[in-house]
Amino acid sequence: MEVAERLEKTDWARVGVQLVGYAAYLARSYRWGASPTDTIALGMAAEDVASLAIRKVWTGERCWAPERQPDLLLFLKGVVRSEMGHLYRRSAAQHEIRPPTGPDGAESEERLAIRSADTTESADPEVELIRNEERAHETRRIQELRDAVHDKPELAMIIDAIGRGCGERPRHLAAELSVSVSEINNRLKRLRRVALRVGTGVSAS
Amino acid sequence: MSENRSSMNDLELAKRLGRAFAETEPDEELDAAAELRSVGLDPDEVAERMKRVAIRAKRSARNAEIRARLQGWIDDLIDGIGDRLMPVPAAAVLRGGASGQAQQADSRLEEAVALLGNGVYDEAKERLDALIAEHGEQELYLWLLAHAELGRDENERARELLGAIRGDLEPRARKLLTELD
């Protein structure tokens, strides 16, 4: 059966709901880490990105090869993940200039010092005021998260590792903490659940 | 854990944590409907909208495919039409009178073909509509107009026109209809 025929026979209502649900899951993760002034929105971002993925697969811009991935929904989820990442990076780039990371995704102490200096100086008092509010907001949230995992050292270790500049990819964290990637994935999922509970001011928006 | 506090500010740490959370895959049994409701979306409405997105995407993909092949069809059309341009006025002249009108029709027909060749489909359609209004639905006009409509992404209209073609051009019209399917 040709790709077009398979796409034709797809139950798009069902696949669409699954896909937007998946995009919403990813958006909630990114949104938790976004500052209050970031423009990335939850509902619309999720639906827009899912729609974009569907369009790209139909037009062939994202080439689905059923012989390599027979499950269309899984393929579409991969497209959504990639597009969501682009969207997030574009949104984040409006707020900061990210210094390059090393080959392992980590930042050097020197880079972190430069970043710290970059984010603490501003000639514009209004910008400085917004930054101060953002900092206060994030400090509160991070503290709430730390408090929530104070009796779960395996989760606190993740926060600390990322705070020390370790790359946020599971394989980076696994290497840093000397545990398996699947263990890191489990911990990240648990930490995410805790974070979404404590970060109510953001996660519920 | 406070003895092991991070060396980056909390703003940056939150961003990185967000990215780390996004690295995780949801559980297999992710309740998509619940996820949608949690961000204020109604699953039934999302289902309807996604169906429409797929229909529009399909149409758009089909149009793009047709556009990509259209120039080839128009080149074939122009190659095969040269001998059909002159007989119109010639026949009109032989029938006697109205040679001015026939020549005018021929010049508009040539213009329409040139416009099609240059991808100016809206104006080609205008010329052909005017010719059909004056001279009736001749197979050549319908054949040309179908190509103009394809260029305007009016694929259904093009199909109707191709289906209405009778005479020498009918086999080619049927072949093009098959290709459009």
Contacts between the chains, C-beta under 8 A, distances in Angstrom:
chain1	res1	chain2	res2	distance
A	7	B	54	7.9
A	7	B	58	7.2
A	8	B	58	7.4
A	10	B	54	7.3
A	12	B	50	5.5
A	12	B	51	4.9
A	12	B	53	7.5
A	12	B	54	3.8
A	12	B	55	8.0
A	13	B	47	3.8
A	13	B	48	7.1
A	13	B	50	6.2
A	13	B	51	4.9
A	14	B	47	7.3
A	15	B	50	7.3
A	16	B	46	6.4
A	16	B	47	5.9
A	16	B	49	7.3
A	16	B	50	2.2
A	16	B	51	6.7
A	16	B	53	7.0
A	16	B	54	7.2
A	17	B	32	5.2
A	17	B	33	6.6
A	17	B	36	6.9
A	17	B	43	5.4
A	17	B	46	5.5
A	17	B	47	5.1
A	17	B	50	6.8
A	18	B	32	4.8
A	19	B	50	7.3
A	20	B	32	7.2
A	20	B	36	6.1
A	20	B	41	6.9
A	20	B	46	5.2
A	20	B	50	6.8
A	21	B	30	6.3
A	21	B	31	7.5
A	21	B	32	2.6
A	21	B	33	6.9
A	21	B	34	7.9
A	21	B	35	4.1
A	21	B	36	5.4
A	22	B	26	6.7
A	22	B	30	6.8
A	22	B	32	6.9
A	22	B	35	7.7
A	24	B	35	4.7
A	24	B	36	5.9
A	24	B	38	7.1
A	24	B	39	4.9
A	24	B	41	7.3
A	25	B	26	4.7
A	25	B	30	6.4
A	25	B	35	5.5
A	26	B	22	5.4
A	27	B	39	7.2
A	28	B	35	8.0
A	28	B	38	7.5
A	28	B	39	7.1
A	29	B	18	5.8
A	29	B	19	7.9
A	29	B	21	3.6
A	29	B	22	3.9
A	29	B	24	7.3
A	30	B	18	5.2
A	30	B	19	7.1
A	30	B	21	7.8
A	30	B	22	5.1
A	31	B	18	7.1
A	32	B	14	7.3
A	32	B	17	7.0
A	32	B	18	4.7
A	32	B	21	6.1
A	33	B	14	5.0
A	33	B	15	4.4
A	33	B	16	6.8
A	33	B	17	5.4
A	33	B	18	1.6
A	33	B	19	6.0
A	33	B	21	7.2
A	34	B	15	7.1
A	34	B	18	6.3
A	35	B	11	6.3
A	35	B	14	7.6
A	35	B	15	7.6
A	42	B	39	4.1
A	42	B	40	7.5
A	43	B	39	4.5
A	43	B	40	5.1
A	43	B	41	5.0
A	46	B	36	7.9
A	46	B	39	6.3
A	46	B	41	7.4
A	47	B	41	6.8
A	47	B	46	6.6
A	47	B	49	7.0
A	50	B	50	7.0
A	51	B	49	7.9
A	51	B	50	7.3
A	51	B	53	4.6
A	54	B	50	7.0
A	54	B	53	5.4
A	54	B	54	5.6
A	54	B	57	5.5
A	55	B	53	7.0
A	55	B	56	7.8
A	55	B	57	4.4
A	55	B	60	7.1
A	57	B	57	7.9
A	58	B	54	7.1
A	58	B	57	3.7
A	58	B	58	5.6
A	58	B	60	7.2
A	58	B	61	4.5
A	59	B	57	6.9
A	59	B	60	6.5
A	59	B	61	4.6
A	59	B	64	6.1
A	60	B	61	7.0
A	84	B	22	7.4
A	85	B	22	7.4
A	88	B	19	7.7
A	88	B	22	7.4
A	92	B	15	6.8
A	107	B	8	8.0
A	109	B	7	6.8
A	112	B	7	5.6
A	112	B	8	5.4
A	115	B	8	7.2
A	115	B	12	6.7
A	116	B	8	7.2
A	116	B	9	6.2
A	119	B	9	6.4
A	119	B	11	6.9
A	119	B	12	7.5
A	134	B	11	5.7
A	135	B	9	6.7
A	135	B	10	6.7
A	135	B	11	5.6
A	138	B	9	7.8
A	138	B	10	4.2
A	138	B	11	4.6
A	138	B	13	7.5
A	138	B	14	4.7
A	139	B	10	4.5
A	141	B	10	7.5
A	141	B	14	6.3
A	142	B	10	4.3
A	142	B	13	5.9
A	142	B	14	6.1
A	145	B	17	7.8
A	146	B	1	6.1
A	146	B	2	7.5
A	149	B	1	7.8
A	150	B	1	6.7
A	153	B	1	7.2
A	156	B	1	4.2
A	158	B	20	7.3
A	159	B	1	7.4
A	159	B	6	7.5
A	159	B	13	7.4
A	159	B	17	6.9
A	160	B	1	6.2
A	160	B	4	4.6
A	160	B	5	7.7
A	160	B	6	6.5
A	162	B	6	7.4
A	162	B	13	6.5
A	162	B	16	4.9
A	162	B	17	6.1
A	162	B	20	6.1
A	163	B	5	6.9
A	163	B	6	2.1
A	163	B	7	6.8
A	163	B	8	5.9
A	163	B	13	5.2
A	164	B	6	6.0
A	164	B	7	6.2
A	165	B	7	6.7
A	165	B	8	6.6
A	168	B	16	5.0
A	168	B	17	7.5
A	168	B	19	4.7
A	168	B	20	3.8
A	168	B	23	6.4
A	169	B	20	7.8
A	169	B	23	5.9
A	170	B	23	5.8
A	170	B	24	7.8
A	173	B	20	7.4
A	185	B	24	5.9
A	185	B	25	7.6
A	188	B	20	5.8
A	188	B	21	6.4
A	188	B	23	6.7
A	188	B	24	4.8
A	189	B	24	5.1
A	189	B	27	7.7
A	191	B	17	7.7
A	191	B	21	7.4
A	192	B	21	4.2
A	192	B	24	6.3
A	195	B	17	6.8
A	195	B	21	6.7
